[in-house]
Amino acid sequence: MEMKVQIPFQQLLTAVKALTPSQKTRLRQELIEEKAGKDDKAAYIEMLLNGPVFADKEIKTIEENRKSIAKWRTKN
């Protein structure tokens, strides 16, 4: 279950300042982990969008090979 709460920044800052040192460390780690997860997803999307693609000639060769294999399989 997800719950969203609108808290003015100043109140949030006051609440964070009131945390104990161990709670601040835990909060910092949570924020770092969340950011790392988003960076991984963004990098993955970028890799997919900018990755190598087949040229039309390569696609034609693959189609011809598939047809040849299909013909060979029906003969045997």
C-alpha positions in Angstrom: 0.0 0.0 0.0 1.3 3.4 -0.9 0.5 6.6 0.8 1.4 10.1 -0.3 1.5 13.0 2.1 2.1 16.7 1.2 4.5 18.1 3.8 5.9 21.6 3.3 9.7 21.5 2.8 10.5 23.5 6.0 8.5 21.0 8.1 10.3 18.1 6.4 13.6 19.7 7.0 12.8 20.2 10.7 11.7 16.6 11.0 15.0 15.4 9.4 17.1 17.6 11.7 15.3 16.0 14.7 16.3 12.5 13.7 19.0 10.7 15.7 22.4 10.2 14.0 21.6 6.5 13.3 18.2 7.5 11.8 19.9 10.1 9.6 22.4 7.5 8.5 19.6 5.1 7.6 17.7 7.8 5.8 20.8 8.7 3.8 21.3 5.0 2.8 17.7 4.7 1.7 18.0 7.8 -0.5 21.3 6.5 -2.0 19.8 3.1 -2.8 16.7 4.7 -4.3 18.8 6.9 -6.6 21.0 4.0 -7.6 17.9 2.0 -8.6 16.7 4.9 -10.8 20.1 5.3 -12.4 20.2 1.6 -13.2 16.8 1.8 -14.9 17.8 4.9 -16.8 21.1 3.3 -18.0 19.2 0.2 -19.1 16.7 2.2 -21.1 19.4 4.3 -22.7 21.3 1.1 -23.6 18.2 -0.3 -25.3 17.5 2.9 -27.2 21.1 3.4 -28.3 22.1 -0.2 -28.7 23.1 -2.0 -31.9 20.4 -2.7 -34.5 20.3 -4.9 -37.6 20.8 -3.3 -41.0 18.2 -4.0 -43.7 20.8 -6.3 -45.4 21.3 -8.3 -42.2 17.6 -8.7 -41.7 17.2 -9.9 -45.3 20.0 -12.5 -44.8 18.3 -13.7 -41.6 15.0 -14.1 -43.4 16.7 -16.0 -46.2 18.4 -18.3 -43.7 15.2 -19.0 -41.9 13.5 -19.9 -45.2 16.4 -22.2 -46.1 16.2 -23.9 -42.7 12.4 -24.3 -42.9 12.8 -25.9 -46.4 15.5 -28.3 -45.1 13.4 -29.3 -42.1 10.4 -30.2 -44.3 12.6 -32.4 -46.5 14.0 -34.3 -43.6 
